[in-house]
């Protein structure tokens, strides 16, 4: 039996990470099996958050595979293509799942932050206690951690606080972005919520989350045919007019032009195009997240071209391509890793 070249790889997950929190719950419920639908969903989402998105981790995985004689070239190429998903790659799936369980055991020795626990209990059990809520919010807002961000994100998703206090909680969680991102995205994905958590989508738009428009459109597609959600959806799509995503209008049109779009969703989106002027922002300095993503995808294509040259034995050509790439993107992690091998 071949050894997994990614065995004992450190995916650098912090102890207050949401996925460890959920893993502990599923283990307690005796559901820690890839055959369990929610457990597999957790692992898939964790791979996306911890490996697919952070290029440094993905590049380190590629470096480990390049050094291993037992690694498949196909797997390496998938890892190095940042547009390719990794969730169904057995080497990744096995290594990451084992790592999470091992990491959870290591983190069990850490004591929970009693301040966060006390603040969360007060907010959930006594939301009418204004003085206590103010203190709890100030406490959570002063602790920049994934755990406090999760508590605040949950609080703003439920209509439990007075309006000004909810606004204060929102300001705190916005200031902690992207710490609440994994919890929010994981919770939104199944579309099982009885009410659409408007504040979460507002947060995605305000924090310029690159996929904010896509997430809003997902909700419209998921619930557009359900009359009980219509009022919530009409409020939600107003956020599309505030989104800075330069592709907003094109994304709306793409959904409208799809034969699979339900009639109710189509009516709502047609109203958006008719009554809302979507913004067409473009940061000329290239600092907005959409421009940055385009730049990273372009850099990856240049990198893959260099890899092809390197693996065909044209080392000098590959080296020149890498130098060109690193002049434009000096910290591009994949290029830095391969440059050391040439």
C-alpha positions as a LaTeX table, in Angstrom:
\begin{tabular}{lrrr}
\hline
Residue & $x$ (\AA) & $y$ (\AA) & $z$ (\AA) \\
\hline
Unk1 & 0.00 & 0.00 & 0.00 \\
Unk2 & 1.43 & 3.37 & $-1.05$ \\
Unk3 & 1.98 & 6.05 & 1.55 \\
Unk4 & 0.02 & 9.25 & 1.05 \\
Unk5 & 2.64 & 11.92 & 0.20 \\
Unk6 & 0.47 & 14.43 & 2.08 \\
Unk7 & 0.42 & 12.40 & 5.27 \\
Unk8 & 0.93 & 14.67 & 8.31 \\
Unk9 & 0.77 & 17.77 & 6.11 \\
Unk10 & 0.03 & 20.88 & 8.16 \\
Unk11 & $-2.97$ & 22.72 & 6.72 \\
Unk12 & $-2.56$ & 25.41 & 9.38 \\
Unk13 & $-6.08$ & 25.43 & 10.81 \\
Unk14 & $-6.49$ & 27.51 & 13.97 \\
Unk15 & $-8.12$ & 26.01 & 17.06 \\
Unk16 & $-11.08$ & 28.41 & 16.98 \\
Unk17 & $-11.83$ & 27.53 & 13.36 \\
Unk18 & $-15.49$ & 26.91 & 12.52 \\
Unk19 & $-14.80$ & 23.58 & 10.82 \\
Unk20 & $-13.18$ & 22.15 & 13.94 \\
Unk21 & $-16.18$ & 23.33 & 15.95 \\
Unk22 & $-18.56$ & 21.53 & 13.59 \\
Unk23 & $-16.34$ & 18.45 & 13.44 \\
Unk24 & $-16.50$ & 18.12 & 17.22 \\
Unk25 & $-20.30$ & 18.24 & 17.06 \\
Unk26 & $-20.51$ & 15.56 & 14.37 \\
Unk27 & $-18.08$ & 13.29 & 16.24 \\
Unk28 & $-20.18$ & 13.70 & 19.37 \\
Unk29 & $-23.23$ & 12.68 & 17.33 \\
Unk30 & $-21.28$ & 9.64 & 16.01 \\
Unk31 & $-21.48$ & 10.95 & 12.43 \\
Unk32 & $-17.76$ & 11.24 & 11.60 \\
Unk33 & $-17.92$ & 9.24 & 8.38 \\
Unk34 & $-17.54$ & 10.29 & 4.76 \\
Unk35 & $-20.72$ & 8.29 & 4.15 \\
Unk36 & $-22.61$ & 10.80 & 6.28 \\
Unk37 & $-23.98$ & 13.57 & 4.07 \\
Unk38 & $-23.36$ & 16.45 & 6.47 \\
Unk39 & $-19.89$ & 15.22 & 7.43 \\
Unk40 & $-18.90$ & 15.01 & 3.77 \\
Unk41 & $-20.32$ & 18.48 & 3.18 \\
Unk42 & $-18.22$ & 19.75 & 6.07 \\
Unk43 & $-15.04$ & 18.19 & 4.70 \\
Unk44 & $-15.72$ & 19.48 & 1.19 \\
Unk45 & $-16.32$ & 22.99 & 2.47 \\
Unk46 & $-13.21$ & 22.79 & 4.64 \\
Unk47 & $-11.06$ & 21.74 & 1.69 \\
Unk48 & $-12.39$ & 24.71 & $-0.25$ \\
Unk49 & $-11.72$ & 27.13 & 2.61 \\
Unk50 & $-8.39$ & 25.76 & 3.82 \\
Unk51 & $-6.74$ & 24.46 & 0.62 \\
Unk52 & $-8.45$ & 25.66 & $-2.56$ \\
Unk53 & $-8.66$ & 29.35 & $-1.63$ \\
Unk54 & $-5.34$ & 30.12 & 0.16 \\
Unk55 & $-2.71$ & 29.97 & $-2.57$ \\
Unk56 & 0.15 & 29.60 & $-0.07$ \\
Unk57 & $-1.31$ & 26.34 & 1.25 \\
Unk58 & $-2.12$ & 25.09 & $-2.24$ \\
Unk59 & 1.43 & 25.88 & $-3.37$ \\
Unk60 & 2.89 & 24.06 & $-0.36$ \\
Unk61 & 0.76 & 21.02 & $-1.24$ \\
Unk62 & 2.13 & 21.18 & $-4.80$ \\
Unk63 & 5.69 & 21.43 & $-3.45$ \\
Unk64 & 5.18 & 18.32 & $-1.32$ \\
Unk65 & 3.78 & 16.42 & $-4.32$ \\
Unk66 & 6.66 & 17.49 & $-6.54$ \\
Unk67 & 9.14 & 16.13 & $-4.02$ \\
Unk68 & 7.32 & 12.81 & $-3.71$ \\
Unk69 & 8.03 & 9.94 & $-6.05$ \\
Unk70 & 4.68 & 8.37 & $-5.14$ \\
Unk71 & 2.57 & 11.32 & $-6.27$ \\
Unk72 & 0.54 & 11.22 & $-9.46$ \\
Unk73 & 1.37 & 13.88 & $-12.03$ \\
Unk74 & $-2.35$ & 14.29 & $-12.67$ \\
Unk75 & $-3.02$ & 15.20 & $-9.04$ \\
Unk76 & $-0.15$ & 17.69 & $-9.07$ \\
Unk77 & $-1.53$ & 19.38 & $-12.17$ \\
Unk78 & $-4.98$ & 19.64 & $-10.59$ \\
Unk79 & $-3.50$ & 21.21 & $-7.47$ \\
Unk80 & $-1.54$ & 23.75 & $-9.50$ \\
Unk81 & $-4.57$ & 24.78 & $-11.54$ \\
Unk82 & $-6.28$ & 27.18 & $-9.11$ \\
Unk83 & $-9.58$ & 26.96 & $-11.00$ \\
Unk84 & $-9.76$ & 23.19 & $-10.43$ \\
Unk85 & $-11.62$ & 21.81 & $-7.36$ \\
Unk86 & $-9.75$ & 19.47 & $-5.02$ \\
Unk87 & $-12.63$ & 18.01 & $-3.02$ \\
Unk88 & $-12.79$ & 14.73 & $-4.93$ \\
Unk89 & $-9.06$ & 14.03 & $-4.99$ \\
Unk90 & $-8.47$ & 10.96 & $-2.73$ \\
Unk91 & $-4.99$ & 12.11 & $-1.61$ \\
Unk92 & $-6.38$ & 15.47 & $-0.50$ \\
Unk93 & $-9.56$ & 14.05 & 1.00 \\
Unk94 & $-7.73$ & 11.43 & 3.04 \\
Unk95 & $-4.95$ & 13.74 & 4.21 \\
Unk96 & $-7.21$ & 16.67 & 5.11 \\
Unk97 & $-9.80$ & 14.55 & 6.97 \\
Unk98 & $-7.09$ & 12.87 & 9.05 \\
Unk99 & $-5.51$ & 16.26 & 9.72 \\
Unk100 & $-8.77$ & 17.79 & 10.97 \\
Unk101 & $-9.36$ & 14.92 & 13.41 \\
Unk102 & $-5.76$ & 15.13 & 14.60 \\
Unk103 & $-5.98$ & 18.91 & 14.93 \\
Unk104 & $-9.18$ & 18.65 & 16.94 \\
Unk105 & $-7.43$ & 16.33 & 19.40 \\
Unk106 & $-4.56$ & 18.80 & 19.73 \\
Unk107 & $-6.93$ & 21.72 & 20.29 \\
Unk108 & $-8.88$ & 19.85 & 22.95 \\
Unk109 & $-6.14$ & 20.82 & 25.38 \\
Unk110 & $-6.87$ & 24.52 & 24.89 \\
Unk111 & $-9.35$ & 26.08 & 27.29 \\
Unk112 & $-12.28$ & 27.93 & 25.72 \\
Unk113 & $-12.43$ & 31.70 & 26.18 \\
Unk114 & $-14.83$ & 32.13 & 29.08 \\
Unk115 & $-15.47$ & 35.76 & 28.13 \\
Unk116 & $-16.90$ & 34.70 & 24.77 \\
Unk117 & $-19.00$ & 31.96 & 26.34 \\
Unk118 & $-20.43$ & 34.32 & 28.94 \\
Unk119 & $-21.21$ & 37.00 & 26.35 \\
Unk120 & $-22.87$ & 34.48 & 24.04 \\
Unk121 & $-24.99$ & 33.07 & 26.87 \\
Unk122 & $-26.19$ & 36.54 & 27.86 \\
Unk123 & $-27.12$ & 37.48 & 24.29 \\
Unk124 & $-29.02$ & 34.26 & 23.69 \\
Unk125 & $-30.72$ & 33.99 & 27.06 \\
Unk126 & $-31.38$ & 37.64 & 27.96 \\
Unk127 & $-31.56$ & 39.73 & 24.76 \\
Unk128 & $-33.99$ & 42.09 & 26.54 \\
Unk129 & $-31.32$ & 43.06 & 29.09 \\
Unk130 & $-30.06$ & 46.17 & 27.29 \\
Unk131 & $-27.21$ & 46.95 & 29.67 \\
Unk132 & $-26.03$ & 43.34 & 29.62 \\
Unk133 & $-26.30$ & 43.16 & 25.82 \\
Unk134 & $-24.21$ & 46.32 & 25.43 \\
Unk135 & $-21.51$ & 44.85 & 27.64 \\
Unk136 & $-21.65$ & 41.51 & 25.79 \\
Unk137 & $-21.34$ & 43.20 & 22.40 \\
Unk138 & $-18.42$ & 45.31 & 23.55 \\
Unk139 & $-16.72$ & 42.19 & 24.89 \\
Unk140 & $-17.18$ & 40.23 & 21.67 \\
Unk141 & $-16.16$ & 43.21 & 19.57 \\
Unk142 & $-12.91$ & 43.53 & 21.49 \\
Unk143 & $-11.90$ & 39.91 & 20.86 \\
Unk144 & $-10.89$ & 39.41 & 17.23 \\
Unk145 & $-11.32$ & 35.68 & 16.82 \\
Unk146 & $-13.28$ & 33.31 & 14.63 \\
Unk147 & $-15.31$ & 32.26 & 17.67 \\
Unk148 & $-16.46$ & 35.77 & 18.64 \\
Unk149 & $-17.14$ & 36.53 & 14.96 \\
Unk150 & $-19.41$ & 33.46 & 14.75 \\
Unk151 & $-21.41$ & 34.57 & 17.78 \\
Unk152 & $-21.86$ & 38.07 & 16.37 \\
Unk153 & $-22.76$ & 36.71 & 12.93 \\
Unk154 & $-25.43$ & 34.50 & 14.45 \\
Unk155 & $-26.84$ & 37.39 & 16.47 \\
Unk156 & $-27.32$ & 39.62 & 13.43 \\
Unk157 & $-28.98$ & 36.78 & 11.51 \\
Unk158 & $-31.82$ & 36.64 & 14.04 \\
Unk159 & $-34.24$ & 39.49 & 14.91 \\
Unk160 & $-33.45$ & 39.37 & 18.62 \\
Unk161 & $-31.89$ & 42.76 & 19.45 \\
Unk162 & $-33.15$ & 46.32 & 19.39 \\
Unk163 & $-32.33$ & 48.06 & 16.12 \\
Unk164 & $-29.45$ & 50.20 & 17.39 \\
Unk165 & $-27.89$ & 47.24 & 19.21 \\
Unk166 & $-28.18$ & 45.07 & 16.11 \\
Unk167 & $-26.43$ & 47.84 & 14.16 \\
Unk168 & $-23.64$ & 47.81 & 16.75 \\
Unk169 & $-23.30$ & 44.04 & 16.45 \\
Unk170 & $-23.23$ & 44.40 & 12.65 \\
Unk171 & $-20.45$ & 46.97 & 12.85 \\
Unk172 & $-18.41$ & 44.63 & 15.04 \\
Unk173 & $-18.79$ & 41.62 & 12.75 \\
Unk174 & $-18.08$ & 43.73 & 9.66 \\
Unk175 & $-14.86$ & 44.89 & 11.29 \\
Unk176 & $-13.86$ & 41.24 & 11.78 \\
Unk177 & $-14.29$ & 40.22 & 8.15 \\
Unk178 & $-13.29$ & 37.68 & 6.81 \\
Unk179 & $-13.35$ & 35.73 & 10.10 \\
Unk180 & $-17.12$ & 35.05 & 9.96 \\
Unk181 & $-16.99$ & 34.10 & 6.27 \\
Unk182 & $-16.65$ & 30.27 & 6.62 \\
Unk183 & $-19.53$ & 30.05 & 9.12 \\
Unk184 & $-21.83$ & 32.22 & 7.01 \\
Unk185 & $-21.09$ & 30.46 & 3.73 \\
Unk186 & $-21.44$ & 27.00 & 5.25 \\
Unk187 & $-24.76$ & 27.94 & 6.87 \\
Unk188 & $-26.16$ & 29.48 & 3.68 \\
Unk189 & $-25.30$ & 26.61 & 1.34 \\
Unk190 & $-28.13$ & 24.14 & 2.19 \\
Unk191 & $-30.86$ & 26.83 & 1.78 \\
Unk192 & $-32.72$ & 25.36 & 4.74 \\
Unk193 & $-33.30$ & 28.68 & 6.51 \\
Unk194 & $-36.94$ & 29.61 & 7.19 \\
Unk195 & $-36.15$ & 33.29 & 6.69 \\
Unk196 & $-33.41$ & 34.72 & 4.52 \\
Unk197 & $-30.74$ & 36.29 & 6.77 \\
Unk198 & $-30.66$ & 39.69 & 5.07 \\
Unk199 & $-27.87$ & 41.03 & 7.29 \\
Unk200 & $-25.51$ & 38.32 & 6.10 \\
Unk201 & $-25.96$ & 39.27 & 2.47 \\
Unk202 & $-25.63$ & 42.93 & 3.38 \\
Unk203 & $-22.34$ & 42.00 & 5.04 \\
Unk204 & $-21.12$ & 40.21 & 1.90 \\
Unk205 & $-21.89$ & 43.27 & $-0.22$ \\
Unk206 & $-20.46$ & 45.79 & 2.26 \\
Unk207 & $-17.25$ & 43.78 & 2.68 \\
Unk208 & $-16.88$ & 43.38 & $-1.11$ \\
Unk209 & $-16.93$ & 39.62 & $-0.98$ \\
Unk210 & $-16.20$ & 38.66 & $-4.62$ \\
Unk211 & $-19.04$ & 36.12 & $-4.74$ \\
Unk212 & $-21.66$ & 38.33 & $-3.04$ \\
Unk213 & $-23.76$ & 38.77 & $-6.20$ \\
Unk214 & $-23.54$ & 35.05 & $-6.95$ \\
Unk215 & $-24.79$ & 34.26 & $-3.44$ \\
Unk216 & $-27.76$ & 36.61 & $-3.78$ \\
Unk217 & $-28.66$ & 35.04 & $-7.12$ \\
Unk218 & $-28.38$ & 31.56 & $-5.57$ \\
Unk219 & $-31.02$ & 32.56 & $-3.02$ \\
Unk220 & $-33.33$ & 33.87 & $-5.74$ \\
Unk221 & $-32.95$ & 30.63 & $-7.68$ \\
Unk222 & $-33.45$ & 28.48 & $-4.58$ \\
Unk223 & $-36.54$ & 30.27 & $-3.25$ \\
Unk224 & $-37.95$ & 32.25 & $-6.18$ \\
Unk225 & $-40.72$ & 29.69 & $-6.73$ \\
Unk226 & $-41.80$ & 29.81 & $-3.06$ \\
Unk227 & $-44.39$ & 32.57 & $-2.37$ \\
Unk228 & $-43.50$ & 32.70 & 1.34 \\
Unk229 & $-40.03$ & 33.96 & 0.45 \\
Unk230 & $-41.06$ & 36.60 & $-2.07$ \\
Unk231 & $-41.02$ & 39.54 & 0.35 \\
Unk232 & $-37.60$ & 38.57 & 1.67 \\
Unk233 & $-36.25$ & 38.13 & $-1.86$ \\
Unk234 & $-37.54$ & 41.51 & $-3.01$ \\
Unk235 & $-35.64$ & 43.13 & $-0.13$ \\
Unk236 & $-32.59$ & 40.99 & $-0.82$ \\
Unk237 & $-32.24$ & 41.85 & $-4.52$ \\
Unk238 & $-32.10$ & 45.56 & $-3.66$ \\
Unk239 & $-28.55$ & 44.80 & $-2.52$ \\
Unk240 & $-27.63$ & 44.06 & $-6.14$ \\
Unk241 & $-27.83$ & 47.77 & $-6.84$ \\
Unk242 & $-25.23$ & 48.40 & $-4.12$ \\
Unk243 & $-22.81$ & 45.67 & $-5.18$ \\
Unk244 & $-19.49$ & 46.88 & $-6.59$ \\
Unk245 & $-19.03$ & 43.72 & $-8.65$ \\
Unk246 & $-18.46$ & 44.97 & $-12.24$ \\
Unk247 & $-20.10$ & 41.80 & $-13.54$ \\
Unk248 & $-23.40$ & 42.24 & $-11.66$ \\
Unk249 & $-25.58$ & 42.96 & $-14.68$ \\
Unk250 & $-24.00$ & 40.20 & $-16.75$ \\
Unk251 & $-24.58$ & 37.69 & $-13.95$ \\
Unk252 & $-28.24$ & 38.69 & $-13.65$ \\
Unk253 & $-28.70$ & 38.35 & $-17.42$ \\
Unk254 & $-27.03$ & 34.94 & $-17.38$ \\
Unk255 & $-29.56$ & 33.69 & $-14.83$ \\
Unk256 & $-32.46$ & 35.25 & $-16.74$ \\
Unk257 & $-31.34$ & 33.60 & $-19.97$ \\
Unk258 & $-31.16$ & 30.15 & $-18.41$ \\
Unk259 & $-34.04$ & 27.79 & $-19.21$ \\
Unk260 & $-33.72$ & 26.35 & $-15.69$ \\
Unk261 & $-34.61$ & 29.62 & $-13.95$ \\
Unk262 & $-38.05$ & 29.34 & $-12.24$ \\
Unk263 & $-40.74$ & 31.79 & $-13.31$ \\
Unk264 & $-40.90$ & 33.44 & $-9.88$ \\
Unk265 & $-37.15$ & 34.03 & $-9.85$ \\
Unk266 & $-37.30$ & 35.39 & $-13.39$ \\
Unk267 & $-39.98$ & 37.93 & $-12.44$ \\
Unk268 & $-37.96$ & 39.17 & $-9.47$ \\
Unk269 & $-34.77$ & 39.60 & $-11.51$ \\
Unk270 & $-36.56$ & 41.28 & $-14.40$ \\
Unk271 & $-37.78$ & 43.80 & $-11.83$ \\
Unk272 & $-34.20$ & 44.36 & $-10.70$ \\
Unk273 & $-33.02$ & 45.22 & $-14.21$ \\
Unk274 & $-36.04$ & 47.43 & $-14.80$ \\
Unk275 & $-36.05$ & 49.36 & $-11.53$ \\
Unk276 & $-32.46$ & 49.21 & $-10.26$ \\
Unk277 & $-29.39$ & 50.79 & $-11.75$ \\
Unk278 & $-26.60$ & 48.34 & $-11.05$ \\
Unk279 & $-23.27$ & 49.98 & $-10.32$ \\
Unk280 & $-20.38$ & 49.58 & $-12.72$ \\
Unk281 & $-17.38$ & 50.20 & $-10.51$ \\
Unk282 & $-13.90$ & 49.57 & $-11.79$ \\
Unk283 & $-10.93$ & 50.37 & $-9.62$ \\
Unk284 & $-8.34$ & 51.80 & $-11.97$ \\
Unk285 & $-5.60$ & 51.01 & $-9.46$ \\
Unk286 & $-6.46$ & 47.32 & $-9.59$ \\
Unk287 & $-7.13$ & 47.14 & $-5.86$ \\
Unk288 & $-10.71$ & 45.82 & $-5.95$ \\
Unk289 & $-11.19$ & 42.09 & $-5.26$ \\
Unk290 & $-12.58$ & 41.30 & $-8.73$ \\
Unk291 & $-9.56$ & 42.80 & $-10.49$ \\
Unk292 & $-7.28$ & 40.99 & $-8.06$ \\
Unk293 & $-8.98$ & 37.67 & $-8.84$ \\
Unk294 & $-8.61$ & 38.25 & $-12.58$ \\
Unk295 & $-4.94$ & 39.01 & $-12.03$ \\
Unk296 & $-4.43$ & 35.80 & $-10.04$ \\
Unk297 & $-6.16$ & 33.70 & $-12.69$ \\
Unk298 & $-4.02$ & 35.31 & $-15.38$ \\
Unk299 & $-0.87$ & 34.65 & $-13.34$ \\
Unk300 & $-1.87$ & 31.02 & $-12.88$ \\
Unk301 & $-2.25$ & 30.55 & $-16.64$ \\
Unk302 & 1.26 & 31.93 & $-17.13$ \\
Unk303 & 2.53 & 29.62 & $-14.40$ \\
Unk304 & 0.92 & 26.55 & $-15.95$ \\
Unk305 & 2.58 & 27.44 & $-19.25$ \\
Unk306 & 5.95 & 27.55 & $-17.45$ \\
Unk307 & 5.22 & 24.18 & $-15.82$ \\
Unk308 & 4.53 & 22.65 & $-19.22$ \\
Unk309 & 7.90 & 23.87 & $-20.47$ \\
Unk310 & 9.67 & 22.63 & $-17.33$ \\
Unk311 & 8.13 & 19.15 & $-17.52$ \\
Unk312 & 9.01 & 18.86 & $-21.22$ \\
Unk313 & 12.66 & 19.45 & $-20.39$ \\
Unk314 & 12.83 & 23.04 & $-21.66$ \\
Unk315 & 14.25 & 24.31 & $-18.40$ \\
Unk316 & 15.73 & 27.54 & $-19.74$ \\
Unk317 & 12.42 & 28.55 & $-21.35$ \\
Unk318 & 10.55 & 27.66 & $-18.16$ \\
Unk319 & 12.98 & 29.73 & $-16.11$ \\
Unk320 & 12.47 & 32.73 & $-18.38$ \\
Unk321 & 8.68 & 32.42 & $-18.13$ \\
Unk322 & 8.88 & 32.24 & $-14.34$ \\
Unk323 & 11.11 & 35.30 & $-14.19$ \\
Unk324 & 8.59 & 37.23 & $-16.31$ \\
Unk325 & 5.77 & 36.13 & $-14.02$ \\
Unk326 & 7.66 & 37.02 & $-10.86$ \\
Unk327 & 8.44 & 40.48 & $-12.20$ \\
Unk328 & 4.68 & 41.13 & $-12.32$ \\
Unk329 & 3.76 & 39.05 & $-9.25$ \\
Unk330 & 6.86 & 38.87 & $-6.99$ \\
Unk331 & 5.09 & 36.84 & $-4.29$ \\
Unk332 & 3.19 & 34.39 & $-6.50$ \\
Unk333 & 3.63 & 31.25 & $-4.36$ \\
Unk334 & 3.56 & 28.57 & $-7.08$ \\
Unk335 & 6.23 & 30.38 & $-9.10$ \\
Unk336 & 8.44 & 30.79 & $-6.04$ \\
Unk337 & 8.22 & 27.05 & $-5.32$ \\
Unk338 & 9.04 & 25.97 & $-8.89$ \\
Unk339 & 11.80 & 28.58 & $-9.24$ \\
Unk340 & 13.70 & 26.86 & $-6.44$ \\
Unk341 & 13.59 & 23.58 & $-8.37$ \\
Unk342 & 15.13 & 24.99 & $-11.55$ \\
\hline
\end{tabular}
